[in-house]
Amino acid sequence: VVVCQNHVQTQEEVDNLLAHELIHAYDHCRGKNLDWNDCQHHTCSEIRAASLSGDCSWLFETLRGNFGLKKQHQECVKRRAKLSIAMNPACGDCEEQQKAVDDCFDRCFADTAPFDRIP
């Protein structure tokens, strides 16, 4: 994991970034057939990482200008996952990326391993 100081300003951001990347590492280790070039696989890991790492905490969402009250965490997870998979050529265009997030969301959001629940 490489952390560039010009992209993170606080210790909390470093902690969340490391947690996000460690969720990916966990997924990589436990998935015997995980293929990062398979958009569904990549999307699932991004959903889990956004949900479990603190990326979508109330504080970070407020700082981003997102103030929704109803299912804000879920909406943030979907948005952050889509932003991440947009950089993967295997995930196609915007419509294909949205479909991947929609198709994977319920199953992957419910998977909180290695935690018992969303931290």
N, C-alpha and C positions, 0 to 999 in steps of 0.2 A: 504494500500500500504506500503510495507516494502522496504526501500532503504538501501542497505549495502554500507558503505563508502569505502570498499575495491574494489568495482566494478565501482565506478564513481569517476572521478578525479576533475571535474570542475562543477561550478554552471550550465553551459549550459547543461552538461550531466544530471544533476539532473532534470533540467527543462524538457528536452526531455523525460526522463524516466517517470516522473510524468504525462506529457501529454499523453504518450503512454498508461499508465495504466488507466488514466481517460477516454480515448476513449473506452477502454474495459468496464469500469464501465458504461459509457453512453449506449453502446450497450446492456449491461446486463439489464439496466433499461427500455430501450425502446422496447426490443424484448420480447414479452410475451411468446413466445415458444422457446427462445434461449436455446440451449443445448450445453454446452461446450464439451460434448462427441460426438457431431455430427461434423465430420471433416469439412463439408461445413460451418457450423455456425462459428466454430473456425477460419477457414481460412479467412472468410469474415472480421471478427473483426481484425485479424492480418494484413490484407491488409489495412484496414482503419487506424489502429493505426500506421503502418509504414509510410503511406502516410501523415497523418495529424499531427504527433507528432514532426517532425523535424529529425526523425531517418535517413532520406534520404536527408538531406541537403547537399549542395555542399561541405561544409567544412568537414562533417563527412565522406562523400564518398571519398573525396580526402585523408583524413587521413587513410582510409582503403585501399588505393591504387587503387581505382576505378575511372578512368578518362574518361569514355565514354562521348561523347557529345550528341549523338542521343538517346533520350528517357532514359537518365540515371536515372531519378527519377523513372520511371516505372520499369526499370530493378532492381533497388535497392529495391523497394517495393516488387516485386516478390521474390527476393532472401531472404529478411528479413522475409517475411511471411513464406516461405518454411522452413527456419531455426527454426522459432517458432513452427510451427505445427509438426516438426519432433520429438518434445518431447511429443506429444500426441499419445498414443498407438492406439487411434481410427482412426488415419490418415494413418495407414499401412506403407508400404515400400516407398522407394524413388519415384517409379513410381506413386503410388497412391497419394502421396503428391504433385507431380508436376501436376497431373491431377486435383486435388482439386484447386490448385492455378490457373491453366489455366481456369477451369470452372467458377470460382468465380470472376476472375480479373476484367473484364469490368464493371460488375454491382457494385461491391463493391468499386472499385477505383473511380467510378463516384459519390458515396455517400459521400458527404463531411459534412454531419450533425455532429455536431451542427453548423458548419461554412457554410458560403455562398460559399466558395471556399477553395482550399488548402491554408493554412496559409503560 
